[in-house]
């Protein structure tokens, strides 16, 4: 497996690895956060129990629990544990508790070291306990560092394992997709030549029949020749769709005047549409509009839209090209039977089939076939970062394509003030 399929396999593998790594990171962050929260809560509960015991049940400073210091005020006599941190005990807190009888507790920091100070009235005495929280915080930091290193290693190993597993799992699918694309491309190239010859011979035969010395050539022969020419054109268009679909991910972007392209495609369809009694008109922008796109793919998008509209239109097709500061909008409307409500969600699927929107359930109207055209429209729009949709309207059908406008530096923006562009951007967000 070489070339594009190998590149796609590698990109897909790394994409899956990144997704797996991101999911694992979220899971491990949740677990690590829960562990730290549980440990921190446990430490706080243990410290609170220690302070409560020290202030309510200890009679002498020599009985102070490990990691704490005591200050006992008994009838105006204050005794303090050896090694009491500088700035403690808090005499104001002792006086306040002695006066009110209500216990008080606060967190203080002395020389960058955190302490919790609890002062309580214990009968005829006021006891103040000081707890050093430095060891608890150091333990949390060590635990956090260990979790970080463990989780980081687990993420790296899991991502590498995901890459290896993804390549093994996706390789058969990538090879099958590569074979399918090669088959479609080869079949399209091989069939294009005989179909071109068939179309040329059918056209030559039609000219001979039309210029026959007979005063009135048999109408059935001429009709059959016309049908042969039309069938060969349909087959050629189908092969072009297959060829583009076979390599739909590889597009070459260049600067193109989308208005001129739309006018060219409309002009090329006008003659064949006129034979059906259908008028094709262009509306919207008239001046040049340069964008960065794939010329072949964008032309095929216009051709597919017009081909679908002309085939089902009764009298008129309108091709509108409009733009704001950032979005190109291509709207192709026809006055045909339109799309039924249940068809709109799947109209861009390949070879979708459905009855016309204006057909009665019992009239037996033939189903409307969409072939590859609209599916190709959706693919080309997606390639350019846009989207295709079926617009709702009272009658007929309207297919709308939104494409983001990418320009070279120096191109002037589409007509419209910055206020209209901002309003349009906000409307697209909602």
N, C-alpha and C positions, 0 to 999 in steps of 0.2 A: 504494500500500500504506500503510495508516494503522493507527493504534491499536495493538492488542496485537502484531500481526505486526511492525510497525516497532520497537516496544520490544524484542521478542525478538531481532530482527535486530541491533539495536544492542548488546544485552547479549552476544549470541553473538560478535559481532565483537570487542568489547573482551576477552571471555574468551579468544578465540583469540589476540589480540594479547598478552595477559598470559602465556599459555602459551608462545607463541613467544619472547617476551622472556626468560622464565625459562629456557627451554632454551638460548637464545643466551648468556645470562649464564653458565650452567654451562659451556658450551663455551668461551667466551672466558676464563673464570677458569682452566679447565684449560690452555688454550694459554698464557696469561700466566704462570701458575705454572711451566709447563715452560720457558718462555723465561728467566724469572728464575733458575730452578734451574740451567739450562745455563750462563748467564752467570756466576752465582755460583761454580759449580764450576770453570769455566774460570779465573776470577780467582784462586781459591784454589790451583789447580794452578800457575799462572804465578808466584804469590807464593812457593810452596814451592820451585819450581825456582830462583828468584832467590836465596832464602835459602841453599839448599844450595850453589849456585855461590859465593856470597859467603863462606861459612864454610869451604869446602874448597879453593877454587882461587884466591883473591885473596891476594896477598902483602903488599899495602900499603893503608893506609887511603885513599890518594889514588885507588886503583882501585875504590872502592866504587861499585856500580851506582846509577843514579838512583833516588831515593826511599828509599835505605837509608843507614844509618850503621854504621861498623865500630868495634869496640874490639878491639885485638890485644894479648894479654899474652905477651911473649917473654922468658923467663928473668927474670920479676919486673918487667919494664919494660912499662908499659901505655901504649899510644898510642890516642887517640880521635879520630874524625872531627870536624871542626868542625861546630857546629850540632847536636850530639847533644842530644836532648830532655832536659829537666831530670829528674833522678832516674835516669838511665841513664848509663853501662852498669850492668848488674846484677852487682856484684862477687861476690856470694854464688854466683850461677850460674857465674861464671868459675872460682871456687875449687872448686866441686863438680865441674865437668867436668874440671878439671886433676887432681883427686884420683882420679876414677873412670874417666875416659877415655870416658864415654858421653855422646853428644850430648843436649841438652835444648832443649825449645821450649815457649813459653807465650805466651798473649795477655794483654796488659796495657793499662790505660787510664790515661793521664796527662792531667790537666786536661780530661777529657772527650774526649780524642782517642785512638782505638784504635791499638795497635801490636802487632806480632808479633816476639818476640825469640827468636832461635835461637843457641845456644852449642854449639860443637863443637871437639874436639881435632884440630888439623891438624899432625901431626908434633911438633915441639918447641914449637909455639905453641898458644894457645887463642884462637879467634876468635869474637867475638860480633857478630851482624848484627841490626840493628833495622830493621824494615820498617814504613812508615806506611800503614795500611789506610784512611785517611780518603778518599783519592781513589776507591778501589774502592767504598766504601759510597756516596759521592756519586753515582757512576755508576749504581749499582743503584737509588738513589732516583729519579734522573732517568728511568731506563728504566721504573721502576714507574709514575711519574706519567704518562709518555707512553702507556703501555699502558692506564692507567685512563681517561685522556681519550679515547683512541681507542676503547676497548671501550664506554665510556658512550655516545659518539656513535653507534657502530654499533648498540647496543641500541635507542636511541631511534628511529633511522631504520628499523631492521628492524621495530619494533613498529608504527610508523605505516604502513609498507608492508603489514604483516600485516593491520591494520585495513582498509585500502583493498581489498586482495585478498579478504579474508574477506567484506566487504560485496558485492563484485561476484560472488563465487562462491556466497554463500548467499542472495542476494536472490531468484533464481528459486525456490529451495526454500521460502523463507519465503512467497513469494506463493502457491505451490502449496498449502502448508499452510493459509494463510489462506483460500484458496478452498475447500479441503476442509472446513474448520471451518464456514464460512458455509453451504456446501451442506448439511452434516449438521444444523446448527442450523435452517436454513430448512425442510428436509424434515421434521424432527421437529415443528416448530411447525405446519406445514401439515397433517400427518397426524394430529396429536393430536386435533383437533376432530372429523373424521369418525369416528375410532376411538371417541371418547367417545360420539358419537351411536349408533354401531353397538352398543356395549356397553349403552347405555340401552335401545335398542329390543329387543335380545336379552333383557334382563332383563324388560322389560314383556311380551314374547311368552311367556316362560317362566311369568310369573304368570298370564297368560290361559289358557295350556294347563293349568296346575295347577288353576285355578278353573273349568275347562270344565264345562258341565252334563253332559257324558258321565261315566258312572260310572267308566270306566277309560280315560283318555286314551291314545292310542297311545304305547307305550313308546319306540318309535323316534323319534317327534317330540320327546318330552321329552329323550331322550338327545342328539339333534342340537342342540337348543336349549342344553343344558348345555355341549356341546362348543363351540358358537358363543360363549357367554359366556366360557368359559375361554380360547379362542383370542384373543378381543378383549383380555382381561386380559394375556395373554402379549405381544401386540403392543404394548400400552400400556407394559408394563415395558421392552420392548426399546427403544422410542422414548425413554423416560426415560433409559435407559443411554446411548443415542446422544447425547442432548442434553447430558448431563453430560460425556461423553467429548469432545464437540466443544469444550468450553471448560474442560478439566481443569486448566489452570494457574492460573486465576483463582478463588481461593476467598476468602471473607470469614470471618474468624475472630471468634468471640464466645464468651462463657462459656456452657456447656451442662452440664446434669446428665446424664452418660452412663448412669447407672443407670436414671433415669426414662425416658430414650430407649429403652434396651434393653427395659424392661418394656412400653412402649407398642408397640414393634414386635412383640414376642412375643405380646402380647394381640391385635393385629390379625391375626396369622397363625394364631392358635389355631383359629378357626372353619373357615377353608379347609383347615387341616391335619386337623382332625377329620373332614371329609368324606372324606379319603383314609385314614382310620383311623390317623392319626399324632398322637401326643401331643407337644406342645411345652412344655418346662419350662425354667425359669430358675434358675440357681444362682450362687453366688459372693456378691458384695457385695449388701447389701440397703439400706444407707443411701445418702444422696446423695453423689455424687462429682462435683464441679465441675471441668471442664477447659476449656481454650481450644481450640476446634476450629471447623470449618465445620459447622453443624447439618444442612444439607441433604445434604452429602456424607457425613457420618457416619451419618445415617439411611439413605441409600442403601446404605452399606456393610452395615449390619445387615440390610436388606431383601434384598440380594444373597446374603448368607451364608445367611439363613433360606430363601430361595427355592430355593437349590441343595440345601440339606439336606432340606427337605420333599419336593422332587421325587423324591429317591432313597432316602429313609428307608423302612424297612419298618414300624416301629411307634413309634419314639421319636426325638426331637431334643432335645438339651440345649444351652442357651445359657449359658455361664459368663462372668461379668465379674469379673475380679480385678485387683488393683493392688498395687504396692509403692510405695516413696517416689517413684520417677521414671518408672515404666512402667505403662501400662494394657494388660492382656492380655484379649483377647476370643477365646474358644474356642467353636466351634460343632461339636458332634459329632452324627453320625447313625449308625443301625445298618444302613445300606444296604450296597451292594456295595463301597464304598471305592475307593481309588485304587490302580492298579497301580504297581509300582516304577518302570516306565519312563515313567509319566505325570506323576509328581510334579514333575520339573523344568520341565514345560511346561503344568502345569494352569492357570497364570495367564495363558497366552496367549489371545488372542481366538479364540473359536470352536474351542477345542481339542476333539478327539474321540478317544475311546479306549474299548476294551472294559472292562467292570467288572473289578475286581481278583479277584473270586471266580468269573469265568467260565472254563470250560474251553476250550482252544484249538479243540475240534471241536464245541462245542455250539451255535454259531451265534447266541449272545446278541447283541442289538443293541448298537451302540456307545453309549457315554455321551457326550452333548454338553454342553459347559459354557457355550457362548454367550459373552455379554459380562459375565456376572455376576462370576465370579472375577477376570477381567481388571480390571473396575472396582474390585473390592476391593483389588487390588494397587496401582492408581493412586491411590485415596483414601489408602491407607496411606502411599504414597510422598509424597503431597502434605503429609502431616502429619509427615514425618520418620520414619516407621515402616517396618514390613515385614510381609508376609504369607507364611505358609509352611504346608505340609502336614505335620501331625504324624504320626509313626509310631505305630500301635497295632495290636493283634492282629486286630481286626475293625472293620468300619464305616469311616467317614471322619471326620477331624478337621481343621478349618481354623483356624489360630491367627493372630491379628493382634496385633502389638506396636506400641503407639503411645506416644511419649514424652508424659508429662504436663506440660502447661504451665498454670500457674495464675495468677490475680491475687493480689496481695499480700493477705494476711489469710485466705486459705483454709487450712484445716487439712490437713496431709499425710495420706496414706493410713495405715491402721493398720499398725503394725510398728515395732519398735525400730530405732535407728540401726545396731545391729550386723547385723540382718537385711538392712537396705538396703545396707550395705557389702558383705556376703557376696554378695548378689544382683548388685551391680555388678561384683564381681570375677569371678563366674561368667559374666556376659555378656561380659566381656573375653576369656575363654578359650573 
